[in-house]
Amino acid sequence: MQSTAEWNGVDQDGASMFFAEKYGWDLANPRDFGLWVQLLKDLANPDFAPLPGFVSQSTLWVVENEQYLGAVSLRHELGNDYLKEVGGHIGYGIRPSARRRGLAKLALAGALEQARDLGLPRVLITCNDSNIGSARTIESCAGVLEGIRPHNEVGPLFGVQGDVRRYWITLK
């Protein structure tokens, strides 16, 4: 839980911790943590039906010497308006103490490989306009800026506010 403390109450992009909050799970509790991990595994299974408003997704963890450093989630489709506009196919986050080591690019590259394996022709990735590090990461993985859109609503999954940079990456 040391990683959680580093985020200082900010959502850990890519980690899908909002599912634990939705179910009232305490991730410091081994039983609840196990339920959360099982749900993440289930969400990657194409035969599993996600809750209404959610989509199938694969979650990858970035780990070094058994230490959690971050996560990336690949949503298998843009199945709701929020994902189509703001959330995109991929979300990722690296814990603050592990940043500036190229791990976000590594995580994003892993998600792109999985997206190719799923047969997605292209993926949408977004970031706050003010997040220069994330924009550079996306661009380093062949992201092409579609544009910057204002967004001031809190979405069903994430609390994104402010201008959003929208990038597309062609996979085929």
N, C-alpha and C positions, 0 to 999 in steps of 0.2 A: 504494500500500500504506500510505500515511499514514493512511487511514481505519482500516485493520485495527489499527494500533498504538493508536489511540484507544480501541478496545474492550477493551484490556488482557486479552486471553484469554477474554473473555465472548462467548457466542454472539451473533452479529448477527441478532437476530430478523428474519424476513422475507427475509433474503438467501440462504437455502438453501445456505450455505457447507458444511453437513454433507455435501452430495454430493461436494464436492471432497475432503473428508477420507475419505469412503467409498472413493473411487477412488484415493486417494493422490496427488491433483493438488496441485501447488504453485502457488497463484494468482499468485505473483510471476513465474512462468515464462510468457511469452506463449503458448506452445503449450498448456500446461495450462489457462490462463485461457480460451483459445478453446474448448477441449473442454468446460469448465464452462458457458460461455455457450451453446454449442450444445445441451447437455443441457437447460438452462433453457428454451430455445426449443422443443425437442422435447416437453418436459413440457406445454407449452401446447397442443400439437396433439392433438385428440381421437383421432386414429388411432395415436398413439404409445402403446405399452404400458409403463407405468412398472415399475420393479423391484417384486417382491413386497413387500407391506407399505407401498408408497407409492401416491400417487394423482396424477392429472393436476393440474397447477397452473399458474397464470400468475404471473410475477414482474415487478413494475414497479420501476424504479429512480428514485429522486429525485435529480436532477442539476441543478446550477446552474453556469453558465459552465464546463461540462465537468468539474466537480468532483462526485464521488460524495458524496451526503449521507445516503443511506439506501435502504431497500427495503421492499417489501410483497409478500407472497405470498398468492395466493388459491387455496386448494385447491378443486377443482371438486366435491368430494364429501367426506363424512365416512366414508371407506372403511375405517376400522379403529377399534378401541376407544379407542386413545389420542386420535385426533382427535375422536371423539364425546365424550370426557370432558374433555380438557385442551387439545388443540391447536386445535380449532375450524377454521373455514373460512379465517380470515385471521390472518396474523402480520405484524407490521411492526416496524421499528426505524430510528431516526434516529441518526446518529453523534453522540457527545457534544458536539462543538463546534458542532453545528448545531441543537441542541435549543432549545425555548422560542421557536420562530419560527412555529409553526402547521404545520410540515411533516408531522408525524404525522397530523394531521387531513386534510391535503391527500392524503397517501398512502392513508389509509383511505377517503376519498371516492372516489378513483380505483379502488380495489379494489371498492368497492360498486357503482360504475357498471359495471364488468366483470361482476360477479356478476349484475346485472340483465340484461345482454346475454346471459349464459349461460342465463337463465331460472330462476335460483334464486329461490324464493319468500321465503326468509329465510336468514340466515347466523348462525352461532355465532362469537363472538369472545370470547376469554378473556384474562385478565391476572392476574398475581400480585396478591393482595389488597393487598399493601404498595405496589404501583405506582400511586400516586394520579394521576400524570400520564397514564398510559395509561387508567385508568378514566375520567378526565374527557374524554379524547379520544373514547373509545367512546361515552360519554353524549352528547357534543356532536354525534355522528353518528346520533342516535336510538336508541342502544343501550338496551335494557330489561334490567335486572338480573334474571336468573332466580334466582340465589342464589350463595352462596359455599360451596365444597366443599373439604374437606381433601384434599391430595394430597402424598404424601411419596415417591413413586417417581420415578425418572428414566425418562422416556419414550424411545421409540426415536428420536425426532428432536430433542428438546429436554431440557434438564436442569431442568425445572420442579419445584420443591419448595415446600411450604408451601400455604397456602390459595389457592384459585383462584376468581376472580370470573368468572361465566359470564353473558354478555350475548347477547341475540338482537336482530337488526335485521331487521324486515320490509321487503321490497323492493318488494312489489307493492301 
